[in-house]
Amino acid sequence: MIERVWKKEAVTDVVNVVLGAFLFLTPWFYGYVSEPAASWNAWLSGIAVAGLAIAALAAFAVWEEWLNLVVGVWVAVSPWLVGFFANSTAMHLHLVVGVIVAVVAAARLWFAYHTTPHVTA
């Protein structure tokens, strides 16, 4: 039996999978399916966040975190760029999820670039 050892960094990817799935489901949970711009943005962005996180779980690469940072920023500002900021529920959900995804990706990038080397003697 092969046992996979989970690294503590994988927790951030699991969080992003959950956030992506949550964002994907919010149009139904919070009743804004009838607003195409908000719902399509939630569906596509949710798939992107979850897909990048699953890819990072399979094999970590720094570019996945950079893309997750970009997608997180997109999700956070999309209510104003796409034009569904008048729907306060969709706007707040996108803003909160986007900020969390961006902060998690930024933290992961910071740790990837600012780890202290371990010196063995």
Biopython code that builds the backbone (N, CA, C, O; Angstrom):
import numpy as np
from Bio.PDB.StructureBuilder import StructureBuilder

atoms = [
    (1, "MET", "N", (0.837, -1.179, 0.000)),
    (1, "MET", "CA", (0.000, 0.000, 0.000)),
    (1, "MET", "C", (0.881, 1.240, 0.000)),
    (1, "MET", "O", (1.804, 1.357, 0.806)),
    (2, "ILE", "N", (0.591, 2.163, -0.906)),
    (2, "ILE", "CA", (1.370, 3.389, -1.007)),
    (2, "ILE", "C", (0.706, 4.436, -0.123)),
    (2, "ILE", "O", (-0.492, 4.702, -0.219)),
    (3, "GLU", "N", (1.518, 5.011, 0.729)),
    (3, "GLU", "CA", (1.006, 6.037, 1.631)),
    (3, "GLU", "C", (1.570, 7.374, 1.197)),
    (3, "GLU", "O", (2.783, 7.528, 1.051)),
    (4, "ARG", "N", (0.693, 8.336, 0.992)),
    (4, "ARG", "CA", (1.135, 9.666, 0.590)),
    (4, "ARG", "C", (1.306, 10.527, 1.830)),
    (4, "ARG", "O", (0.416, 10.608, 2.677)),
    (5, "VAL", "N", (2.448, 11.157, 1.920)),
    (5, "VAL", "CA", (2.719, 12.049, 3.036)),
    (5, "VAL", "C", (2.287, 13.454, 2.626)),
    (5, "VAL", "O", (2.767, 13.993, 1.629)),
    (6, "TRP", "N", (1.384, 14.040, 3.397)),
    (6, "TRP", "CA", (0.889, 15.375, 3.110)),
    (6, "TRP", "C", (1.838, 16.400, 3.712)),
    (6, "TRP", "O", (2.199, 16.318, 4.886)),
    (7, "LYS", "N", (2.225, 17.336, 2.916)),
    (7, "LYS", "CA", (3.034, 18.434, 3.406)),
    (7, "LYS", "C", (2.106, 19.516, 3.934)),
    (7, "LYS", "O", (0.955, 19.620, 3.511)),
    (8, "LYS", "N", (2.609, 20.312, 4.852)),
    (8, "LYS", "CA", (1.777, 21.362, 5.414)),
    (8, "LYS", "C", (1.366, 22.384, 4.350)),
    (8, "LYS", "O", (0.343, 23.053, 4.494)),
    (9, "GLU", "N", (2.165, 22.506, 3.282)),
    (9, "GLU", "CA", (1.829, 23.437, 2.209)),
    (9, "GLU", "C", (0.589, 22.997, 1.444)),
    (9, "GLU", "O", (-0.085, 23.825, 0.830)),
    (10, "ALA", "N", (0.281, 21.709, 1.472)),
    (10, "ALA", "CA", (-0.879, 21.195, 0.750)),
    (10, "ALA", "C", (-2.185, 21.714, 1.339)),
    (10, "ALA", "O", (-3.216, 21.701, 0.666)),
    (11, "VAL", "N", (-2.152, 22.166, 2.576)),
    (11, "VAL", "CA", (-3.360, 22.701, 3.211)),
    (11, "VAL", "C", (-3.879, 23.898, 2.420)),
    (11, "VAL", "O", (-5.090, 24.055, 2.262)),
    (12, "THR", "N", (-2.982, 24.736, 1.926)),
    (12, "THR", "CA", (-3.421, 25.899, 1.157)),
    (12, "THR", "C", (-4.122, 25.478, -0.129)),
    (12, "THR", "O", (-5.081, 26.118, -0.559)),
    (13, "ASP", "N", (-3.644, 24.407, -0.733)),
    (13, "ASP", "CA", (-4.288, 23.922, -1.954)),
    (13, "ASP", "C", (-5.658, 23.329, -1.657)),
    (13, "ASP", "O", (-6.591, 23.504, -2.441)),
    (14, "VAL", "N", (-5.788, 22.642, -0.553)),
    (14, "VAL", "CA", (-7.092, 22.099, -0.154)),
    (14, "VAL", "C", (-8.065, 23.248, 0.125)),
    (14, "VAL", "O", (-9.236, 23.179, -0.250)),
    (15, "VAL", "N", (-7.579, 24.295, 0.778)),
    (15, "VAL", "CA", (-8.419, 25.478, 1.029)),
    (15, "VAL", "C", (-8.894, 26.063, -0.301)),
    (15, "VAL", "O", (-10.061, 26.433, -0.434)),
    (16, "ASN", "N", (-7.995, 26.148, -1.284)),
    (16, "ASN", "CA", (-8.385, 26.697, -2.585)),
    (16, "ASN", "C", (-9.351, 25.789, -3.336)),
    (16, "ASN", "O", (-10.220, 26.287, -4.052)),
    (17, "VAL", "N", (-9.226, 24.483, -3.194)),
    (17, "VAL", "CA", (-10.199, 23.575, -3.816)),
    (17, "VAL", "C", (-11.586, 23.836, -3.218)),
    (17, "VAL", "O", (-12.578, 23.912, -3.944)),
    (18, "VAL", "N", (-11.644, 23.970, -1.903)),
    (18, "VAL", "CA", (-12.924, 24.236, -1.230)),
    (18, "VAL", "C", (-13.474, 25.596, -1.654)),
    (18, "VAL", "O", (-14.667, 25.722, -1.930)),
    (19, "LEU", "N", (-12.613, 26.614, -1.707)),
    (19, "LEU", "CA", (-13.073, 27.943, -2.128)),
    (19, "LEU", "C", (-13.560, 27.942, -3.572)),
    (19, "LEU", "O", (-14.567, 28.573, -3.893)),
    (20, "GLY", "N", (-12.847, 27.234, -4.440)),
    (20, "GLY", "CA", (-13.278, 27.149, -5.838)),
    (20, "GLY", "C", (-14.624, 26.455, -5.975)),
    (20, "GLY", "O", (-15.486, 26.905, -6.730)),
    (21, "ALA", "N", (-14.805, 25.354, -5.243)),
    (21, "ALA", "CA", (-16.083, 24.642, -5.281)),
    (21, "ALA", "C", (-17.199, 25.512, -4.702)),
    (21, "ALA", "O", (-18.308, 25.548, -5.235)),
    (22, "PHE", "N", (-16.895, 26.210, -3.607)),
    (22, "PHE", "CA", (-17.884, 27.100, -3.001)),
    (22, "PHE", "C", (-18.288, 28.199, -3.980)),
    (22, "PHE", "O", (-19.477, 28.470, -4.149)),
    (23, "LEU", "N", (-17.302, 28.837, -4.628)),
    (23, "LEU", "CA", (-17.603, 29.899, -5.588)),
    (23, "LEU", "C", (-18.438, 29.352, -6.740)),
    (23, "LEU", "O", (-19.369, 30.012, -7.203)),
    (24, "PHE", "N", (-18.111, 28.162, -7.200)),
    (24, "PHE", "CA", (-18.870, 27.539, -8.284)),
    (24, "PHE", "C", (-20.337, 27.344, -7.895)),
    (24, "PHE", "O", (-21.226, 27.508, -8.731)),
    (25, "LEU", "N", (-20.591, 27.000, -6.646)),
    (25, "LEU", "CA", (-21.948, 26.693, -6.188)),
    (25, "LEU", "C", (-22.741, 27.914, -5.714)),
    (25, "LEU", "O", (-23.956, 27.821, -5.545)),
    (26, "THR", "N", (-22.091, 29.041, -5.498)),
    (26, "THR", "CA", (-22.787, 30.206, -4.937)),
    (26, "THR", "C", (-23.964, 30.717, -5.766)),
    (26, "THR", "O", (-24.933, 31.189, -5.172)),
    (27, "PRO", "N", (-23.945, 30.653, -7.092)),
    (27, "PRO", "CA", (-25.134, 31.133, -7.801)),
    (27, "PRO", "C", (-26.407, 30.379, -7.399)),
    (27, "PRO", "O", (-27.483, 30.975, -7.347)),
    (28, "TRP", "N", (-26.298, 29.099, -7.118)),
    (28, "TRP", "CA", (-27.462, 28.323, -6.693)),
    (28, "TRP", "C", (-27.755, 28.535, -5.206)),
    (28, "TRP", "O", (-28.906, 28.708, -4.805)),
    (29, "PHE", "N", (-26.688, 28.518, -4.395)),
    (29, "PHE", "CA", (-26.873, 28.681, -2.953)),
    (29, "PHE", "C", (-27.462, 30.042, -2.596)),
    (29, "PHE", "O", (-28.311, 30.140, -1.710)),
    (30, "TYR", "N", (-27.015, 31.085, -3.279)),
    (30, "TYR", "CA", (-27.412, 32.441, -2.922)),
    (30, "TYR", "C", (-28.371, 33.077, -3.914)),
    (30, "TYR", "O", (-28.682, 34.263, -3.799)),
    (31, "GLY", "N", (-28.841, 32.311, -4.883)),
    (31, "GLY", "CA", (-29.935, 32.732, -5.758)),
    (31, "GLY", "C", (-29.643, 33.818, -6.761)),
    (31, "GLY", "O", (-30.494, 34.677, -6.994)),
    (32, "TYR", "N", (-28.474, 33.813, -7.363)),
    (32, "TYR", "CA", (-28.235, 34.790, -8.424)),
    (32, "TYR", "C", (-27.942, 34.117, -9.768)),
    (32, "TYR", "O", (-27.213, 34.659, -10.598)),
    (33, "VAL", "N", (-28.517, 32.938, -9.967)),
    (33, "VAL", "CA", (-28.375, 32.236, -11.250)),
    (33, "VAL", "C", (-28.976, 33.065, -12.386)),
    (33, "VAL", "O", (-28.498, 33.000, -13.518)),
    (34, "SER", "N", (-30.016, 33.838, -12.093)),
    (34, "SER", "CA", (-30.691, 34.617, -13.128)),
    (34, "SER", "C", (-29.852, 35.791, -13.623)),
    (34, "SER", "O", (-30.211, 36.422, -14.617)),
    (35, "GLU", "N", (-28.749, 36.094, -12.955)),
    (35, "GLU", "CA", (-27.856, 37.156, -13.427)),
    (35, "GLU", "C", (-26.665, 36.515, -14.134)),
    (35, "GLU", "O", (-25.739, 36.034, -13.482)),
    (36, "PRO", "N", (-26.691, 36.508, -15.467)),
    (36, "PRO", "CA", (-25.686, 35.757, -16.237)),
    (36, "PRO", "C", (-24.244, 36.178, -15.967)),
    (36, "PRO", "O", (-23.374, 35.316, -15.841)),
    (37, "ALA", "N", (-23.972, 37.450, -15.877)),
    (37, "ALA", "CA", (-22.586, 37.896, -15.692)),
    (37, "ALA", "C", (-22.020, 37.375, -14.376)),
    (37, "ALA", "O", (-20.898, 36.868, -14.342)),
    (38, "ALA", "N", (-22.772, 37.493, -13.312)),
    (38, "ALA", "CA", (-22.307, 37.057, -11.996)),
    (38, "ALA", "C", (-22.203, 35.535, -11.918)),
    (38, "ALA", "O", (-21.224, 34.997, -11.401)),
    (39, "SER", "N", (-23.210, 34.855, -12.430)),
    (39, "SER", "CA", (-23.193, 33.392, -12.314)),
    (39, "SER", "C", (-22.118, 32.769, -13.198)),
    (39, "SER", "O", (-21.411, 31.866, -12.751)),
    (40, "TRP", "N", (-21.979, 33.224, -14.428)),
    (40, "TRP", "CA", (-20.941, 32.661, -15.297)),
    (40, "TRP", "C", (-19.549, 32.965, -14.756)),
    (40, "TRP", "O", (-18.643, 32.136, -14.846)),
    (41, "ASN", "N", (-19.387, 34.154, -14.197)),
    (41, "ASN", "CA", (-18.095, 34.483, -13.606)),
    (41, "ASN", "C", (-17.795, 33.567, -12.420)),
    (41, "ASN", "O", (-16.661, 33.116, -12.256)),
    (42, "ALA", "N", (-18.802, 33.290, -11.597)),
    (42, "ALA", "CA", (-18.612, 32.392, -10.452)),
    (42, "ALA", "C", (-18.284, 30.985, -10.923)),
    (42, "ALA", "O", (-17.400, 30.336, -10.364)),
    (43, "TRP", "N", (-18.980, 30.508, -11.938)),
    (43, "TRP", "CA", (-18.748, 29.150, -12.425)),
    (43, "TRP", "C", (-17.339, 29.007, -13.017)),
    (43, "TRP", "O", (-16.597, 28.092, -12.658)),
    (44, "LEU", "N", (-16.985, 29.909, -13.913)),
    (44, "LEU", "CA", (-15.676, 29.806, -14.576)),
    (44, "LEU", "C", (-14.522, 30.072, -13.615)),
    (44, "LEU", "O", (-13.502, 29.384, -13.654)),
    (45, "SER", "N", (-14.688, 31.073, -12.751)),
    (45, "SER", "CA", (-13.628, 31.373, -11.784)),
    (45, "SER", "C", (-13.486, 30.260, -10.753)),
    (45, "SER", "O", (-12.372, 29.926, -10.348)),
    (46, "GLY", "N", (-14.599, 29.688, -10.329)),
    (46, "GLY", "CA", (-14.554, 28.572, -9.385)),
    (46, "GLY", "C", (-13.825, 27.375, -9.964)),
    (46, "GLY", "O", (-13.036, 26.725, -9.278)),
    (47, "ILE", "N", (-14.093, 27.085, -11.236)),
    (47, "ILE", "CA", (-13.391, 25.989, -11.914)),
    (47, "ILE", "C", (-11.895, 26.293, -12.001)),
    (47, "ILE", "O", (-11.070, 25.405, -11.788)),
    (48, "ALA", "N", (-11.544, 27.536, -12.312)),
    (48, "ALA", "CA", (-10.132, 27.912, -12.428)),
    (48, "ALA", "C", (-9.410, 27.776, -11.090)),
    (48, "ALA", "O", (-8.316, 27.216, -11.030)),
    (49, "VAL", "N", (-10.017, 28.283, -10.019)),
    (49, "VAL", "CA", (-9.387, 28.218, -8.692)),
    (49, "VAL", "C", (-9.214, 26.766, -8.265)),
    (49, "VAL", "O", (-8.129, 26.363, -7.846)),
    (50, "ALA", "N", (-10.279, 25.983, -8.372)),
    (50, "ALA", "CA", (-10.205, 24.585, -7.954)),
    (50, "ALA", "C", (-9.251, 23.792, -8.849)),
    (50, "ALA", "O", (-8.486, 22.964, -8.355)),
    (51, "GLY", "N", (-9.290, 24.035, -10.140)),
    (51, "GLY", "CA", (-8.406, 23.317, -11.066)),
    (51, "GLY", "C", (-6.940, 23.602, -10.807)),
    (51, "GLY", "O", (-6.120, 22.684, -10.823)),
    (52, "LEU", "N", (-6.596, 24.859, -10.568)),
    (52, "LEU", "CA", (-5.207, 25.195, -10.252)),
    (52, "LEU", "C", (-4.772, 24.575, -8.934)),
    (52, "LEU", "O", (-3.633, 24.126, -8.800)),
    (53, "ALA", "N", (-5.670, 24.548, -7.966)),
    (53, "ALA", "CA", (-5.334, 23.950, -6.670)),
    (53, "ALA", "C", (-5.136, 22.441, -6.792)),
    (53, "ALA", "O", (-4.242, 21.877, -6.162)),
    (54, "ILE", "N", (-5.960, 21.796, -7.592)),
    (54, "ILE", "CA", (-5.806, 20.353, -7.804)),
    (54, "ILE", "C", (-4.481, 20.070, -8.518)),
    (54, "ILE", "O", (-3.783, 19.112, -8.186)),
    (55, "ALA", "N", (-4.142, 20.906, -9.497)),
    (55, "ALA", "CA", (-2.861, 20.747, -10.187)),
    (55, "ALA", "C", (-1.695, 20.933, -9.222)),
    (55, "ALA", "O", (-0.699, 20.214, -9.306)),
    (56, "ALA", "N", (-1.813, 21.894, -8.310)),
    (56, "ALA", "CA", (-0.752, 22.119, -7.327)),
    (56, "ALA", "C", (-0.658, 20.967, -6.332)),
    (56, "ALA", "O", (0.431, 20.646, -5.856)),
    (57, "LEU", "N", (-1.780, 20.349, -6.017)),
    (57, "LEU", "CA", (-1.749, 19.173, -5.150)),
    (57, "LEU", "C", (-1.032, 18.016, -5.823)),
    (57, "LEU", "O", (-0.307, 17.261, -5.176)),
    (58, "ALA", "N", (-1.242, 17.881, -7.139)),
    (58, "ALA", "CA", (-0.622, 16.787, -7.878)),
    (58, "ALA", "C", (0.887, 16.987, -7.991)),
    (58, "ALA", "O", (1.659, 16.061, -7.745)),
    (59, "ALA", "N", (1.297, 18.176, -8.356)),
    (59, "ALA", "CA", (2.725, 18.483, -8.488)),
    (59, "ALA", "C", (2.885, 19.992, -8.387)),
    (59, "ALA", "O", (2.494, 20.727, -9.293)),
    (60, "PHE", "N", (3.459, 20.449, -7.282)),
    (60, "PHE", "CA", (3.591, 21.884, -7.044)),
    (60, "PHE", "C", (4.518, 22.524, -8.055)),
    (60, "PHE", "O", (5.600, 22.017, -8.351)),
    (61, "ALA", "N", (4.068, 23.647, -8.573)),
    (61, "ALA", "CA", (4.897, 24.497, -9.421)),
    (61, "ALA", "C", (4.572, 25.942, -9.069)),
    (61, "ALA", "O", (3.418, 26.275, -8.802)),
    (62, "VAL", "N", (5.567, 26.781, -9.068)),
    (62, "VAL", "CA", (5.376, 28.168, -8.659)),
    (62, "VAL", "C", (4.407, 28.890, -9.595)),
    (62, "VAL", "O", (3.649, 29.753, -9.151)),
    (63, "TRP", "N", (4.423, 28.548, -10.884)),
    (63, "TRP", "CA", (3.544, 29.230, -11.825)),
    (63, "TRP", "C", (2.076, 29.023, -11.479)),
    (63, "TRP", "O", (1.251, 29.885, -11.779)),
    (64, "GLU", "N", (1.730, 27.896, -10.851)),
    (64, "GLU", "CA", (0.340, 27.658, -10.449)),
    (64, "GLU", "C", (-0.085, 28.658, -9.386)),
    (64, "GLU", "O", (-1.221, 29.132, -9.390)),
    (65, "GLU", "N", (0.816, 28.975, -8.486)),
    (65, "GLU", "CA", (0.492, 29.959, -7.451)),
    (65, "GLU", "C", (0.379, 31.358, -8.040)),
    (65, "GLU", "O", (-0.466, 32.147, -7.616)),
    (66, "TRP", "N", (1.232, 31.668, -9.020)),
    (66, "TRP", "CA", (1.110, 32.970, -9.684)),
    (66, "TRP", "C", (-0.243, 33.080, -10.394)),
    (66, "TRP", "O", (-0.900, 34.119, -10.331)),
    (67, "LEU", "N", (-0.651, 32.010, -11.064)),
    (67, "LEU", "CA", (-1.960, 32.027, -11.726)),
    (67, "LEU", "C", (-3.093, 32.118, -10.712)),
    (67, "LEU", "O", (-4.083, 32.808, -10.954)),
    (68, "ASN", "N", (-2.960, 31.428, -9.578)),
    (68, "ASN", "CA", (-3.981, 31.517, -8.539)),
    (68, "ASN", "C", (-4.062, 32.928, -7.980)),
    (68, "ASN", "O", (-5.152, 33.399, -7.657)),
    (69, "LEU", "N", (-2.931, 33.610, -7.859)),
    (69, "LEU", "CA", (-2.936, 35.001, -7.410)),
    (69, "LEU", "C", (-3.693, 35.877, -8.409)),
    (69, "LEU", "O", (-4.506, 36.713, -8.014)),
    (70, "VAL", "N", (-3.425, 35.685, -9.689)),
    (70, "VAL", "CA", (-4.111, 36.456, -10.738)),
    (70, "VAL", "C", (-5.614, 36.165, -10.726)),
    (70, "VAL", "O", (-6.429, 37.084, -10.805)),
    (71, "VAL", "N", (-5.973, 34.889, -10.627)),
    (71, "VAL", "CA", (-7.396, 34.523, -10.603)),
    (71, "VAL", "C", (-8.062, 35.089, -9.348)),
    (71, "VAL", "O", (-9.196, 35.563, -9.417)),
    (72, "GLY", "N", (-7.380, 35.048, -8.210)),
    (72, "GLY", "CA", (-7.935, 35.610, -6.984)),
    (72, "GLY", "C", (-8.195, 37.103, -7.112)),
    (72, "GLY", "O", (-9.247, 37.592, -6.700)),
    (73, "VAL", "N", (-7.243, 37.826, -7.681)),
    (73, "VAL", "CA", (-7.439, 39.261, -7.899)),
    (73, "VAL", "C", (-8.581, 39.484, -8.879)),
    (73, "VAL", "O", (-9.402, 40.380, -8.681)),
    (74, "TRP", "N", (-8.641, 38.674, -9.937)),
    (74, "TRP", "CA", (-9.740, 38.785, -10.894)),
    (74, "TRP", "C", (-11.089, 38.610, -10.198)),
    (74, "TRP", "O", (-11.999, 39.417, -10.387)),
    (75, "VAL", "N", (-11.213, 37.563, -9.403)),
    (75, "VAL", "CA", (-12.481, 37.287, -8.723)),
    (75, "VAL", "C", (-12.854, 38.463, -7.826)),
    (75, "VAL", "O", (-14.025, 38.836, -7.753)),
    (76, "ALA", "N", (-11.873, 39.050, -7.142)),
    (76, "ALA", "CA", (-12.145, 40.155, -6.228)),
    (76, "ALA", "C", (-12.612, 41.418, -6.947)),
    (76, "ALA", "O", (-13.475, 42.133, -6.438)),
    (77, "VAL", "N", (-12.058, 41.699, -8.115)),
    (77, "VAL", "CA", (-12.411, 42.941, -8.819)),
    (77, "VAL", "C", (-13.441, 42.734, -9.926)),
    (77, "VAL", "O", (-13.930, 43.707, -10.499)),
    (78, "SER", "N", (-13.772, 41.499, -10.231)),
    (78, "SER", "CA", (-14.691, 41.223, -11.340)),
    (78, "SER", "C", (-16.081, 41.835, -11.185)),
    (78, "SER", "O", (-16.687, 42.173, -12.202)),
    (79, "PRO", "N", (-16.619, 41.996, -9.988)),
    (79, "PRO", "CA", (-17.934, 42.639, -9.926)),
    (79, "PRO", "C", (-17.948, 44.021, -10.581)),
    (79, "PRO", "O", (-18.958, 44.414, -11.163)),
    (80, "TRP", "N", (-16.859, 44.749, -10.495)),
    (80, "TRP", "CA", (-16.794, 46.079, -11.090)),
    (80, "TRP", "C", (-16.370, 46.016, -12.547)),
    (80, "TRP", "O", (-16.832, 46.822, -13.354)),
    (81, "LEU", "N", (-15.501, 45.077, -12.901)),
    (81, "LEU", "CA", (-15.041, 44.976, -14.284)),
    (81, "LEU", "C", (-16.092, 44.344, -15.195)),
    (81, "LEU", "O", (-16.231, 44.730, -16.355)),
    (82, "VAL", "N", (-16.821, 43.380, -14.665)),
    (82, "VAL", "CA", (-17.841, 42.702, -15.466)),
    (82, "VAL", "C", (-19.183, 43.426, -15.351)),
    (82, "VAL", "O", (-20.007, 43.355, -16.263)),
    (83, "GLY", "N", (-19.402, 44.113, -14.245)),
    (83, "GLY", "CA", (-20.594, 44.937, -14.102)),
    (83, "GLY", "C", (-21.737, 44.324, -13.327)),
    (83, "GLY", "O", (-22.897, 44.593, -13.638)),
    (84, "PHE", "N", (-21.451, 43.507, -12.325)),
    (84, "PHE", "CA", (-22.537, 42.982, -11.499)),
    (84, "PHE", "C", (-22.414, 43.442, -10.046)),
    (84, "PHE", "O", (-22.879, 42.764, -9.130)),
    (85, "PHE", "N", (-21.779, 44.606, -9.846)),
    (85, "PHE", "CA", (-21.609, 45.141, -8.498)),
    (85, "PHE", "C", (-22.929, 45.565, -7.865)),
    (85, "PHE", "O", (-23.006, 45.720, -6.646)),
    (86, "ALA", "N", (-23.969, 45.754, -8.677)),
    (86, "ALA", "CA", (-25.273, 46.135, -8.132)),
    (86, "ALA", "C", (-25.921, 44.983, -7.362)),
    (86, "ALA", "O", (-26.743, 45.215, -6.475)),
    (87, "ASN", "N", (-25.558, 43.757, -7.695)),
    (87, "ASN", "CA", (-26.045, 42.600, -6.940)),
    (87, "ASN", "C", (-25.109, 42.438, -5.741)),
    (87, "ASN", "O", (-24.030, 41.857, -5.853)),
    (88, "SER", "N", (-25.541, 42.959, -4.604)),
    (88, "SER", "CA", (-24.639, 43.012, -3.448)),
    (88, "SER", "C", (-24.234, 41.628, -2.956)),
    (88, "SER", "O", (-23.120, 41.459, -2.461)),
    (89, "THR", "N", (-25.110, 40.635, -3.079)),
    (89, "THR", "CA", (-24.756, 39.283, -2.638)),
    (89, "THR", "C", (-23.618, 38.729, -3.485)),
    (89, "THR", "O", (-22.610, 38.266, -2.951)),
    (90, "ALA", "N", (-23.779, 38.776, -4.798)),
    (90, "ALA", "CA", (-22.741, 38.266, -5.699)),
    (90, "ALA", "C", (-21.458, 39.069, -5.548)),
    (90, "ALA", "O", (-20.365, 38.503, -5.561)),
    (91, "MET", "N", (-21.584, 40.376, -5.405)),
    (91, "MET", "CA", (-20.410, 41.230, -5.270)),
    (91, "MET", "C", (-19.627, 40.890, -4.009)),
    (91, "MET", "O", (-18.405, 40.746, -4.059)),
    (92, "HIS", "N", (-20.314, 40.762, -2.886)),
    (92, "HIS", "CA", (-19.630, 40.452, -1.632)),
    (92, "HIS", "C", (-19.000, 39.054, -1.660)),
    (92, "HIS", "O", (-17.881, 38.870, -1.181)),
    (93, "LEU", "N", (-19.706, 38.084, -2.213)),
    (93, "LEU", "CA", (-19.150, 36.731, -2.288)),
    (93, "LEU", "C", (-17.890, 36.695, -3.145)),
    (93, "LEU", "O", (-16.891, 36.091, -2.755)),
    (94, "HIS", "N", (-17.932, 37.337, -4.303)),
    (94, "HIS", "CA", (-16.765, 37.371, -5.175)),
    (94, "HIS", "C", (-15.607, 38.110, -4.498)),
    (94, "HIS", "O", (-14.459, 37.671, -4.562)),
    (95, "LEU", "N", (-15.916, 39.219, -3.859)),
    (95, "LEU", "CA", (-14.874, 39.997, -3.199)),
    (95, "LEU", "C", (-14.188, 39.191, -2.097)),
    (95, "LEU", "O", (-12.960, 39.152, -2.034)),
    (96, "VAL", "N", (-14.964, 38.553, -1.236)),
    (96, "VAL", "CA", (-14.404, 37.795, -0.120)),
    (96, "VAL", "C", (-13.608, 36.588, -0.614)),
    (96, "VAL", "O", (-12.471, 36.379, -0.192)),
    (97, "VAL", "N", (-14.199, 35.798, -1.503)),
    (97, "VAL", "CA", (-13.499, 34.611, -2.012)),
    (97, "VAL", "C", (-12.242, 35.027, -2.771)),
    (97, "VAL", "O", (-11.191, 34.408, -2.609)),
    (98, "GLY", "N", (-12.338, 36.060, -3.593)),
    (98, "GLY", "CA", (-11.181, 36.514, -4.355)),
    (98, "GLY", "C", (-10.037, 36.984, -3.477)),
    (98, "GLY", "O", (-8.876, 36.672, -3.742)),
    (99, "VAL", "N", (-10.360, 37.732, -2.434)),
    (99, "VAL", "CA", (-9.318, 38.212, -1.521)),
    (99, "VAL", "C", (-8.670, 37.036, -0.793)),
    (99, "VAL", "O", (-7.448, 37.000, -0.644)),
    (100, "ILE", "N", (-9.463, 36.088, -0.347)),
    (100, "ILE", "CA", (-8.895, 34.931, 0.359)),
    (100, "ILE", "C", (-7.985, 34.132, -0.574)),
    (100, "ILE", "O", (-6.878, 33.761, -0.183)),
    (101, "VAL", "N", (-8.431, 33.864, -1.788)),
    (101, "VAL", "CA", (-7.611, 33.114, -2.751)),
    (101, "VAL", "C", (-6.315, 33.870, -3.039)),
    (101, "VAL", "O", (-5.243, 33.268, -3.077)),
    (102, "ALA", "N", (-6.406, 35.182, -3.243)),
    (102, "ALA", "CA", (-5.212, 35.973, -3.536)),
    (102, "ALA", "C", (-4.248, 35.996, -2.352)),
    (102, "ALA", "O", (-3.036, 35.888, -2.539)),
    (103, "VAL", "N", (-4.773, 36.134, -1.143)),
    (103, "VAL", "CA", (-3.914, 36.168, 0.043)),
    (103, "VAL", "C", (-3.241, 34.811, 0.254)),
    (103, "VAL", "O", (-2.055, 34.751, 0.578)),
    (104, "VAL", "N", (-3.987, 33.732, 0.073)),
    (104, "VAL", "CA", (-3.403, 32.395, 0.226)),
    (104, "VAL", "C", (-2.301, 32.180, -0.818)),
    (104, "VAL", "O", (-1.235, 31.655, -0.497)),
    (105, "ALA", "N", (-2.556, 32.582, -2.055)),
    (105, "ALA", "CA", (-1.545, 32.426, -3.109)),
    (105, "ALA", "C", (-0.327, 33.303, -2.826)),
    (105, "ALA", "O", (0.809, 32.864, -3.008)),
    (106, "ALA", "N", (-0.555, 34.530, -2.385)),
    (106, "ALA", "CA", (0.564, 35.425, -2.070)),
    (106, "ALA", "C", (1.394, 34.878, -0.915)),
    (106, "ALA", "O", (2.623, 34.949, -0.947)),
    (107, "ALA", "N", (0.740, 34.337, 0.096)),
    (107, "ALA", "CA", (1.471, 33.749, 1.224)),
    (107, "ALA", "C", (2.287, 32.550, 0.763)),
    (107, "ALA", "O", (3.439, 32.379, 1.162)),
    (108, "ARG", "N", (1.685, 31.730, -0.073)),
    (108, "ARG", "CA", (2.401, 30.547, -0.582)),
    (108, "ARG", "C", (3.603, 30.959, -1.421)),
    (108, "ARG", "O", (4.662, 30.337, -1.336)),
    (109, "LEU", "N", (3.447, 32.002, -2.228)),
    (109, "LEU", "CA", (4.562, 32.509, -3.018)),
    (109, "LEU", "C", (5.648, 33.094, -2.120)),
    (109, "LEU", "O", (6.837, 32.886, -2.363)),
    (110, "TRP", "N", (5.245, 33.818, -1.094)),
    (110, "TRP", "CA", (6.217, 34.402, -0.181)),
    (110, "TRP", "C", (7.045, 33.304, 0.469)),
    (110, "TRP", "O", (8.270, 33.404, 0.543)),
    (111, "PHE", "N", (6.376, 32.257, 0.938)),
    (111, "PHE", "CA", (7.095, 31.154, 1.568)),
    (111, "PHE", "C", (7.975, 30.413, 0.567)),
    (111, "PHE", "O", (9.046, 29.925, 0.927)),
    (112, "ALA", "N", (7.533, 30.327, -0.680)),
    (112, "ALA", "CA", (8.325, 29.627, -1.695)),
    (112, "ALA", "C", (9.629, 30.373, -1.993)),
    (112, "ALA", "O", (10.662, 29.755, -2.249)),
    (113, "TYR", "N", (9.569, 31.709, -1.955)),
    (113, "TYR", "CA", (10.747, 32.505, -2.283)),
    (113, "TYR", "C", (11.566, 32.938, -1.075)),
    (113, "TYR", "O", (12.706, 33.375, -1.231)),
    (114, "HIS", "N", (11.010, 32.826, 0.116)),
    (114, "HIS", "CA", (11.705, 33.319, 1.302)),
    (114, "HIS", "C", (11.963, 32.244, 2.350)),
    (114, "HIS", "O", (11.936, 32.525, 3.548)),
    (115, "THR", "N", (12.206, 31.052, 1.919)),
    (115, "THR", "CA", (12.560, 30.008, 2.869)),
    (115, "THR", "C", (14.053, 30.087, 3.131)),
    (115, "THR", "O", (14.846, 30.343, 2.225)),
    (116, "THR", "N", (14.415, 29.868, 4.357)),
    (116, "THR", "CA", (15.835, 29.883, 4.693)),
    (116, "THR", "C", (16.440, 28.531, 4.329)),
    (116, "THR", "O", (15.847, 27.488, 4.606)),
    (117, "PRO", "N", (17.592, 28.546, 3.724)),
    (117, "PRO", "CA", (18.204, 27.267, 3.354)),
    (117, "PRO", "C", (18.673, 26.519, 4.602)),
    (117, "PRO", "O", (19.143, 27.121, 5.567)),
    (118, "HIS", "N", (18.536, 25.218, 4.559)),
    (118, "HIS", "CA", (18.978, 24.358, 5.655)),
    (118, "HIS", "C", (20.404, 23.907, 5.360)),
    (118, "HIS", "O", (20.673, 23.291, 4.329)),
    (119, "VAL", "N", (21.293, 24.217, 6.259)),
    (119, "VAL", "CA", (22.690, 23.870, 6.080)),
    (119, "VAL", "C", (22.977, 22.632, 6.923)),
    (119, "VAL", "O", (22.712, 22.600, 8.124)),
    (120, "THR", "N", (23.513, 21.640, 6.276)),
    (120, "THR", "CA", (23.891, 20.432, 7.001)),
    (120, "THR", "C", (25.411, 20.341, 7.031)),
    (120, "THR", "O", (26.085, 20.688, 6.062)),
    (121, "ALA", "N", (25.914, 19.893, 8.103)),
    (121, "ALA", "CA", (27.367, 19.800, 8.223)),
    (121, "ALA", "C", (27.837, 18.372, 8.199)),
    (121, "ALA", "O", (29.037, 18.115, 8.290)),
]
sb = StructureBuilder()
sb.init_structure("model")
sb.init_model(0)
sb.init_chain("A")
sb.init_seg("    ")
for serial, (resi, resn, name, xyz) in enumerate(atoms, 1):
    if name == "N":
        sb.init_residue(resn, " ", resi, " ")
    sb.init_atom(name, np.array(xyz, "f"), 0.0, 1.0, " ", f" {name:<3s}", serial, name[0])
structure = sb.get_structure()
